[in-house]
Amino acid sequence: MSAIRTVVRGAQRRRVSTIVIIMATAMAVTATVLAGLLLAASSAPFANAFAQQHGAHLTAIFDAAKTTKDQAAATAGQAEQTAGPYPVTTVTATPQGAPPGPGGPQLKVVGRADPGGDAIDKVTLLAGRWARAAGEIVVARGDVRIPTGIVLRLEDGSTLTVVGEARSISQTAQAWVTPDQAVALGQTGWQMLYRYADASSETAMTAHEAALGAGAQTQSWLDVRNDAAHRTQLFVPLLSAFGLIGLALAALVIGNVTAGTVASATRRIGVMKALGLTPAQVVRACLVQALIPGLIGAVLGIVAGDLLAIPLTADVADLFGTVPMSVTPWVDAAAIVAAILLIAATAAPAAWRAARLRTVDALAVGRAPHSGRGRVAARLAARTRLPRPVSLGLAQPFTRPARLLAILLTVGLGTAAATFAIGLASSLREIQAAAEKPDTSADVLVMPMDDRDLRPIVAATPGTGRYYGRGPADIAVDGLREPARGTITSGDARWAGYEMLDGQWYTGPGEAVVNTAFLTATGKKIGDTVTGAGHEPLTLVGEVFDGSANNHLYTDQASVPAGVVRGFEWYVELTPGTGRDTYIAALRSQNVAAEATGSEGLDGTLILLDSLTALLTALLVSVAALGVLNAVVLDSRDRVHDIGVHKSVGMTPRQTAVMVIASVGVPGLLGGVLGVPAGYLLHRWAVPAMAHGAGIRLPQSTIEVYGAILLAALTLAGLVLAAGGALLPAGWAARTRTAVALRTE
C-alpha cells in the first residue's frame, strides 16, 4: 500500500495534470447536472404543485343560458371527486389611469368564496388576500403582473380593486371574485372541476370529455402540463449539445493526461516494480492518481451545476408558484457515477499499458521519442524559408503522433464549442428579430383611445406611406377546445414583414394564415379549410412564424363579422423625408395616441440562454486550452535536453518560446479545420430541436447565420486557442537555464 501511495503522490506533484483533470471533470459534471436538473424541472415541479393543490384533471364550463346550476352539478357522478358549480363570466378590465376605450385585457372570472375550501384546485395565494366583498378581485399571476392595490375599470364604468395575486395549477381562471360578485358582473356560465381515477392518458381524458357532452367547454390537465414543459424543454437540446462536447473533451483530456503521466513516470514505475510492485497494484495506482483529482472536479461540478440551476429552475417554479428546485439527489448521484466511470474508462488503457510494461524496459526507457519518427516532417520544415525556430517547432509534434492527435482533437472540440455558441447566439437574435419584425418594420404605431375609426385620420395625415390595421380577436375553430388567438388585419399587411414558413400571405376574404402550433393542434395542413362559429369557412393559405406556442390565426377583417375587433392599432410606414417626431406630433394634435416603434430589447429567456451559452463555452474553451497546455508541458519536459542543446548553440529565450508555440501550429490549424464543420452541424441540429421543444418551427434565415468570413475566422481561432494553451510552457522553456537542461536525462 505504501508503494501505491508513493506512485500516487509522485503523480499529484504534477500540478498542471492535476488541475487539468479537475477542470475537465468539473466542466463535464456541471453540464450533466444542469441538463439533469432541467429535465427534472420540466415535470417534477408541475407534479409536486398539482399534488399539493389537488389539481383538476378536467375543467368544464357550461353555458348558463342552456344549463342550470342543478344540471351542471348533476355531472358530478361521472368522476371520483368534483367541485362547483362556480359562476363564471368574462370581463374587459383596464387599470385605472390608463387611456380610456376598448383594448384592455379580457379576464375569465370565476366566483369562489375561498381559495382552498373545496377538495379540488386549492388555489395558491401568492400575495395579498382572497376577495371577501363586492368590488374586490384576485388576479392570477401570469406573464403580465397586476399588483395588489390596482383598481381595474370595467367597460360598464364599474371598478374592482385587486386585493390579491394567486395561481391555479390547473389554470381554471384568470381572476376570482365572490360568487355574488360574479353574478353581478353578468354570469355567462357554470364551472365544474373533476378528478378521475384514470386520467394519465389522452385516450382516458378524451373519453371523460365526451361523457360531458358537446355543450361543455373543457380543458384537460394534460394540455396544461405539456404547455408548462415547453419553456424548460427549450434548454434541453442546448445542454445536451454542450454536454456531448464536454464529455468527449473531458474523456480526451483525462485520457491524454493519464497517458502522459504514466509515460513520464515510466522509470519510476520500473523502480517500484523492481521493489515488488505487482501489475494489479500498478493499475490501481494509475487509476487512483486520476480518480482523486477527478472526484474533486466532480464535487466542484455538482456545486456549480446546482448553483447555476437556481435561476433556471426559478423560472420553472414561477410558472407554478412552487419553491424553486435547485438540488435533486438522484441527478447529483448520477453525475458522480458518470464521472467515476468516465475517469476510470479513460485512465484504464494507460494503466493497463503500465502494468504490462516489463521492469527492465521501464528502467531502461528514456524520455526521447522513438528514433525515426518525424524525420520526413523535419526535412520538409527545414526546406521552408521560415525562421529556424519556427520550422523546428512545426516539425516537433510529428515525433509523437499520439500526442499530436490528442492536441488536434482537443483544439477541434474547443473550436466546435465556440462555433456552436456563436451560431446559437446569432440564431437567438435572428429569432427575436423575426418575431418582432411585424412591429418594428413600421415607423409609427397609432393606438385607439376611443371608439373613433382612426383609418381616415391616418390616411389624411401628411407623411403617411403604407399602413395597415391590426387587432386581436378570439376565433372559434372546430376541433379546438379554446378559441384560437386571432389577429385581424385591415388593409394590406404583406409589407409588414411576417416570416412565412410555407405558402403565402392571404390576399382576400375567406383566407387565413396560421402558426405551427395551430397546425399541430388541429391536424390541418396548408390548403385545408377550418370552420367555426362566428365566421365563414377559412382556407389556410400559409404557415407564418410568430414565435408563439399558442394557437394563432391571422385573417382579413372582411372574413369575420363586424364588431369582432373592438379597436385596431395602425402601423404606419412614413414617406421618405417625413420626420417621425413631426408625424407623431401631428397625430397627437388630433387627440390620437401614437408612438415610435422599436425593439423591446432581448427577451428574458433569450438573455438566460445567451448567458448559459457563454458560460458553458468559456468552460469548454478553457478546458481545451488546459488540455493543450498539459500536452505541451509534457512534450517540453520530454525534450528539455534538446532545448538545452538548442540554447547552447545560440538559441535565445525568445526564439525558444517561438519554437514551443510553433509546435502547436499544425494541430491548431487542423483542429480548427475539423472543429468548425462539427460545430456547424451541431448548430443545425440543436437550434431546430430547441424550437421543436418549444412547439414552433423556425424560418431558414434564423438557422443560416454563418457567413464565409465568420467561418474562416473561426477556423483560425483553432490556432489562437492552441497558441494560448502553449504560452505558459513556452515561457517556462524560455526561462530554463542551459546547464540545468543539459544535465536532464
N, C-alpha and C positions, 0 to 999 in steps of 0.2 A: 504493500500500500504506500510506503514511503517513497518507493521508486516512482510510482504513478504520480504522487504529489510533486516530485521533482520535475517530471516532464511537464505537468500542468503549469507549475509556477514559471518554468522557463518560457512557456508559450505566452503566459499572461504578461510577461515583461515586454512583449512586443505590443506597445500601446496602440500603434496605428491599426494593427489587425484586430485588436480587441474593440476599439472604437468603431471600426467598420462593421463588425458583426453586430454590435449593439444597435447602431443606427439602422442597418438594413433590416434587422428583425423588428425594431420598434416601428419603422415605417410600414412594413407589411402587416403587422398586427393592428396598427392604427386604422388602416384601410379596411381590414377584416372586421374589426369591431364596429366601425361606422356603418358598414354595409349590413352587418347582422342586426344592429340596433334599429336601423331604418326599416329593414324588412319586418322586424317585430313590431315597430311602431305603426306600420300600415294596417295592423289588425288588433294588436293587444289593447291599445287604449280604447278603441271602439268597443271591443268585447267587455272590457272592465266597466266602462261607463254604462254600456247597455245593461249589464247585470245589476249595477248599483241603482240605476234609475228604473229598473224593471220595465225596459222599453217596450213599445208596442210593436208586435210583429206586423200588424196591419192597421192602417188608419183609413177610415172611410167617412166621407161626407155625403149626407143625404139631402136632397133639395127640400127645403122646408115647405115649398108650395105644393109638393107632391107627396111628402112623407110626414106623418105626425110624429110627435115625440114618442108616443107609445109604440108606433110601428118601428121606429129606429131602435128602441130598446128591445123589441122582440127578437132582434137578430142576435142577442146575447147567447142564445142557446147553441150557436154554431161554433163557439170557442170555449176553451177551458176557463179563461178569465176575460172580463170586459170592463170598460169604464165608459161613462157617458150615459145618455146623450148630453153633449155640451152645445149650447147655442153658438153659431158661427156667423160671422159677417166679414165683409171686405170694406176697408175704408181707405181713402186717399188722404194722407197726412203730410202737412208741410210744417217744419219748425217755425214757430212764431218769430217774426222779424225778417224772414226770407221774402223775396218778391212775391206778391200775390198772383194767383192764377193757377191754371192746370199744370200738371207735370210732376207733382210730388209723388213719393213712393206709395205704392199700394201695399197694404198690410192685411194679411189674413189674421183676423182677431177671433180668439176663442174665449168664451165666458167660463171661467173656472173660479171657484170660491177660494181655493188654496193651491199651492204648488205640488203638494205631495199627499193629499188626503186619501187618494184612491190608490189601488194596488198597481196600477199601470201608469207609466210615464210620469215618474216622480221628477218634476222639473227642478233643475239645479238653479238656485238663486245666486247669481254672481255678484250683484251689487244692489243696495237699497233694500226694499221690502216688497211684499205682494200687494196687489191692488185690493183695497178694503171698501172703497166707496165709489159713488158715481164721480166721473171726471178724472179718474186715475187709470193709468195703464202701465203695464210691464212689457218691455220690448225684448225681443230675442236678440242676443248679441250675434252679429254677423260681420260681413266684410265692411259695412259702414256702421259705425257705432253711434247710437243716440244716447248720450249720458243722462243719468238721472237729473231731474230738475228742469229739463227742457219741456216747454209747452208746445204741443202739436196742435195745429189748426186744421180742422176738417173742412170739407167742401161746403157744408151747410153753415159754416161760421162758428160752430161749437168748438170747444177746446178740450184736450186731455193732457194731464200732466204726467210725465214719465216719473214713476216712483221707484222703479227697479229695472235691473237687467237680469235676464235669465237665459237658460238654454235647455232645450229638449233634445235628448239624444235621438229621438225618433222624428225630429223636425215636424212636430204636429201643428205648430203655429208660428207666426212671426210676431205676435203680440197677444197679451192676455188682459182681460178686464173681468169685472164681476159679471155673473150671469145676467143680472138685471141690466147692467150697462150694455152688454152685447145685444140684448133685445131692443133696448132704446136706440141703439145705433142703426137698427134696421136688419134684424136677423134674416139670413138667407138660407141657412141650413142647420143640420144637426151633425155633430161629430161623434163617432164611435171609435173606441180603441179596443183591439183584440190581441190576445196572446193564445198561441196554439201549442199543442204537444209536439206536432211535427211542422216545423217552419224552416227547415235547414236547406231546402232546395227550391229552385224556381218552379218545378212541377207542383210541389205542395202548395206554394203560395198562389200560383195561378188557379188551382182548384179552390182555395179559400176565397179568392176574389170572385170567381164565377158563382160561388154559392150565395153571395150577397146580391146578385142580380145586376142588370145593366144600369140601374138607376143610381148606383153608388160610385162616387169618385174615390178611387183608392190609391194608397201609397204603400209599397212593400218595404220592410226594413232592409231587405237585401239591396234594393236600389240605393238607399241611404248609405249603407255600409260601403258599397262599391264607389259611390261618389266621394266618400270621405277618404278612401285609399288612394285616389288619383294623385293627390299632391305629393305624398311620400313616394309613390311609385315613380315619380319623375326623377328621383335621385338614384334609384337602384341601378340603371344601366351605367350612369356616371361612376358610381362607386365600384361597380363590377369591372369596368374598364380599367380604372386605376388599380383596383385590387389585382387583376390579372398581371398588369405590368409590374406591380410591386412584388408579387410573389415570384415572378420569373426573375426579376432583378435581384431579389433577396437570395433566391436559390443560387443564382450565378455568382454573386459576390461572396456569399458564405462558402460555397464550394471552392472558389478561387483562393479565398483567404486561407481556408483549411489546407488545401493542396500546397500553397506557397509556404505555409507554416511548417508543414510536415517536411517539405523539400529542404527548407533552410535548417531544420532540426535533424536532418538525416544522420549526421555524425553523432549528435547527442543520443539519438535513438540507438545507434550502433553501440555506443558505450554502455547504455543501460541494458541492452540485450546481452552484451558480454558479461555484465554483472548479474545476469539471471532473469531479466525481464522477459516474460513469455509473450508470444504473439497476441493472446487474448488480452493481456494487460496493456499491450501497445494500442490495441483497438480501443479499449476503454479510456486510456489516457487521451488519445486523439479526440474521441467523442466528447469527453468531459471538458477539454480545453475549448471546444466550440460551444458546448451547451451552457457553460457558466455565463459568458457574456451574452449568449443568445437569450437565456432566461431573463437576464437583466433588461435586455431590449424589449422582451415580450411584456414584462411588467410595466415598463415605461409606455409601451404602445397601448396597453389596456387603459392606463390612466389617461393618456392623451385622447384616445378614442372616446372614452366615457365623457370627458370634459367637452370635447368638440361636438358630441352628440346633443348636449344640453340645448343649444339654440335651435337645432333641427327638430328634436322631439318636442320642444316647447311649442313650435308651430302646429305640430300634430295635436298636442294637448289642448291648444286654444280652440281647435275645431270642436272638441267635445266637452270642454270645461273640466278636465281632469288634471291631476298632478302630472307634470312632465316626467317622462320615463327616461332616466339617464343611466341607470345601471340595470342590466339584465344578467343574472348569474350564468345562465346557460350560454349566452353569447361570449362572455369573458372566458368561461371554461373551454369552450370550443376553440377560441383563439389561442389559448395556451397549448392545447393539444396539437393544433395545426402548426404552431411554431416549433414545438419539440420534434414533430415528425419531419418538418421541413429541414431543420438543422441536422437531425440525425441522417436523413436521406442524402443531404448534400455533403456531409462530412464523412460518411461511411466509405465511399470509394478511396479517398486519400488514406483513411485509417487502415483499410484493408491492404493497400499497397505497402504501407509502412510495416504492417505486421508480416507480410510475406518477404520483405527485404532480408537477404542474408546478412548476418552480422559482419562478416568480412567485407562484403561490398559496402555496407553502411559506413564502416570505419575508414574505408579507402576512398569513398566518394568525395569530391570537392565541389566547389560552387560553380565552377566553369561549365558552360554547356558542352554537350557532346561535340566532338570535333567534326567539322564538315558542314554543320548547319549554318545557313545564312551566307555561304560563300558567294552564291550567284547574286544575291541581293547586294552584298558588299561590293562586288565588282561593278554591278550596274550603277550603284550610287557613286562609286569613285569616278566613273566616266562622266558624270554630270559636271556642270560648271558651278555647282553650288559650293558655298564655303565648306571647308573640310569638316568643321564641327557638325554642320547640318547633314552632310552626306553620311558621316559616321552614325549620327542619331537615327536617320531614316532606315539604315540597314540593320540597326541593332535588334529590333523586335523579331526579326526572322530567325534569329538564333534559337528562340524559344517559341515554336509555333503555337503550343497550347496557351501560353500566356498572351500571345498576340491575339488569338481567337477570343480569349476572355475579355481583353480590353475592348476589342471590336464589338462584341455583343453588349458589353456594359454601356459603351457610348451609344450603341444603337437603341437600346431600351430607353436611355435618358433622352435621346433626341426624339424618339417616338412619343414619350410623355409630353415633351414640350410642344411638338407638332399637334398632338391631340388637344392639348389645353388651349393653344392659340386658336385653333379651329373652333373649339367649343365656345370660347368667349365671343368670337366673331358671329357664330350662329345664333347665340342667345340675343345679341344686339340686333341681328337681322330679323329674328322672330318678333321682337318687340316693335321694331320699325314697321314690319309688315302689318302687325295688329293695329298700330296707331296711324297707319297711312291714311285711312279714310278721314281721320280727324285732322291730321297735320297737312294734308295736301291742299286744303283750303287756306285762305289768308285770314278770314274773319268768320266768327260764329255769331249768328243772330239768334237770340233766345226769346221765347214768348213770355210776356208778363201779364197778359190779359187775354180776352177772347178774340182779339183782332186777328184778321188774316194778314200776316206780315209779307206775303209774297208780292203784292203790289208795291209796298213800301220799299222792299229790297230791289225790285226791278226798276223803280223810279229814282233810286239814289245814284247820283253821278259817281262813276268809277266801278260800277258793278259789271263784272265779266260773266263768267259761268257761275251758276248756282243751282243748288237743289235742296229740298227739304227732307228731313228725316225725323221720324217719331216712333215711339215704342207702342206695341200693342200685343195682347195675348191672342194667339191664333190657335183655335181648336183644330186638332188634327186627329182623324180616326186612327186608332192604334196606339195613341199616346195617352197615358193616364192624366198628365198635366198638360195644359196648353203650351205650345211652343212659344218661345220668346220671339216675337215678331219685330222686325224693323221695316216700317212702311216708308217708302220714299215718294216724293213728289218732284217731278222733273227728271231730267236725265242725270243719273248718278254714275254713269260709266266712267267719267273722268276722275272720280273720287279716289281711285287707286286701290280698290278692292282686289286682293290677290286671288285669282281663280285657279283652283286645283284641277278642275275638269269642266268641260262645257263652256258656256258663255254667260254673260250677264243678261238679265231679262230685258226685253225691248218693248213690251206692251202688257196690257191686262191679261190675266189668266196664266201668267208665267211667274216662276219663283226660283230663287237660288237658295241653297241650304248649306249648313256646315257639315263636317264629317260626323259629329255626334248625332245629328238628325238622321242621316242615312243609316247609321248603326242602330239607332233606337227603333226606327220604323222598318228596317229591312228593304228600303226603297233604293232605287238607282236612278241615275240621270235618264230622263225620258219618261219616267213613271208619273202618274197623276195622284195627288193627295186630295182628300176631301175632308170636310169638317163643317160643323155648324157655324153659321155666320159668314160664310164666304163661298164663292163659286169654286168648282174644282180648279186646282192649280197644277200646271205641268212643271216638273222640275227640269230646268234647262242648264243648271250649272251647280258645281260644288265650290264654295267660297271658303277661304281661310279667314277665321276671325279670332283665333287664339283662345276660344272658349270650349269647354267640355259640355256646355249646356246645349239643348236642342234649340237651334236658331234658324229662323226662316226670314228671308227678305223678299218683298214683293212690292208692286206698284200700288199707289193709293187707289187707282181705279179697280183693283182686284178685290177690295174689301168694302163693306158698306160705309156710307158716310157717318162720321162721328166716332168711328172706332179709335182713331187717333185724336186725342184731345188738344194737342198742340204740336206744331212742327218746329224743330230747330233748323235754321237755314245756314248752309255752308257756302261761303262766297269766295270766288277767286277774283281778285281785282284786276282791272285792266292795267297794262303797263303804264308806269308813271304816276299811278294813284298812291298817295301816302296812306298807310294803314291807319295811323292816328287820326288823320283828317277824315277818313271814311267813317271810322267809329264815332267820332265827334258828331258827324252829320246825322247818324242814326240816333244817337242819344238825344240830340236836339228835338227829335220827334217822339221822345219818351219810349224808345226802343232799346232794350238791353243788347249790348254787343261787346265782344272781346276778341282779342287776337288769339289765334290758335297756336299750339305749340306742344312739344312733347312734355309729358308729365314727369319725366325722369325715369330711371331704371326701376323696374318693378322689384319689390322686396324679395320675392322668390328668386329672381334673376341675380340680385345682389348676393344672396346667400349662395347660389350656385357658383357665381364668379369667385367668391371668397374661398369656398371649398375647393374649387378647381386650382386656384392659385396656391393654396396651402399644400395640397397633395402633390402638385407639380414641383414645388420647392423641395418637398421631401424626396421625391424621386430623383430629381436632378442632383441634389446634394449627395444622396447615396451613390449615384452613378459616379460623381466626382470623387467620392471617397474610395470607390472601387478602383478607379484609375490610379488614385494616389497610392493605394496599397500595392497594386501591381508594379508601379514604378519604383516604390520603395524597395520591394523585394528584388527587382531587377538591378537597382543601383547597388544594393548590398552584395548581390552576387557578383557584380562587376567592379567592385570597389578597387580591386588590384589593377584592373585595366585603367580605371580613372587615374590612379596614381601614376601609371606609366605615361598616360597622355599628358598629365601635368608636368612630369619630369622632363619631357621633351619640349615644353614651352606652351602648353595649352593654358590660357588664362582662366580665372574663375568665371568670367562672363561667357567665354566660349564653352566651358564645361556645362554651365546652365543651359545654354542654347542646345548643346548636344542632347542633354536629357529631355528637354522639351520637344526637340525634333523627333525623339524616339517614339512619341505618341502621334506623330503627324499622319502616318499611313492608317493605323487603326481608327484615328479620329475621323479622317475623311471618309473611309469606308463605312464606319459606323453611322455617320450622317447620311450616306447614300442609302443604307439599308433601313435606318430608323424613320426617315421621312415618309416613305411609302407605307410602312407599318402604322405610323400614327395617322396617316391619311385614311387608310382602310378602317382603322378603329373608329375614327370620327364618323365615317359614313355608316357604320353600324350603330354606334351609340346614340347619335342625335335622333334618327328616326325611331329608335327603340324608346328613348325618353318621351318623344311625342306620342308614341303609341300608348305608353303607360299613362299619359295624361288625357288620353281619349281624343287626340287631334291628329291631323295629317299636315305635313309642312310643305310649303312651296319649295321647288327645287332651288330657288335663289338663296334660301336660308341654309342649304347644305353645301352648295358650290361656293365656298368662301375663300378658297386658296387661289392666289394668283401665282404666275410663274416666278415673279421676283421674290415673293414670300417663300415659296418652296426652295428656291436657290439659297436664300439667306438661312433658312432652317437647316439645309444640308451643310453649310459652312459652320453652323452652330455646333456640329459634332466636333469640329476642330477646336472651337473655343472651349467646349466642355472638357475635352481631353487635355488641352493645354492648362486649363485651370486646375485639373487634378494633379498635373505634373509640376506645378510651381514649387510646392514645398520640398519635394525630394530634389528638385533642381537646385534650390538654394542650399540644401544640405550637402549635395555633391560639390557645389562650388566652394563651400567653406571647408571641405575636408582637406586636412594637411597632407602633403605629398608623402612624407615619410611614414605617417600612420597608414595611409592607403597601401603603400608598397609592402608594409610588414604584414598586411592582412592576407590570410590564405584564400 
